[in-house]
Amino acid sequence: MDTPLLATMARNFAGGDLEALRKVREKQTPMGKMGTAWDVANAALFLCSSEASYVTGAELVVDGGLTASTGADGFVATGPKL
């Protein structure tokens, strides 16, 4: 997700290059872009709305297809699955 935490991640893991980290993350996501806090908020609002009145016991994954494409719970697998 493209949130303020991404800047911290860039400092700790990408030599402070926020734009380079964004580009890498966007390439990893099947939708080709990072999600925002609004994407998560809109999913939560849906679940709170009457439109979701018949939704029970389901996971609503908001990750741009990353989990479905890698099977790695939101992270790109870089090695053998355990």
Protein Blocks (a to p, Z undefined) as FASTA:
>chain_A
ZZfklmmmmmmmnnopaklmmmmmmmmpmnlpacdfklmmmmmmmmmpmklmmgghiacd
dehhmmmmnongopacfbdcZZ
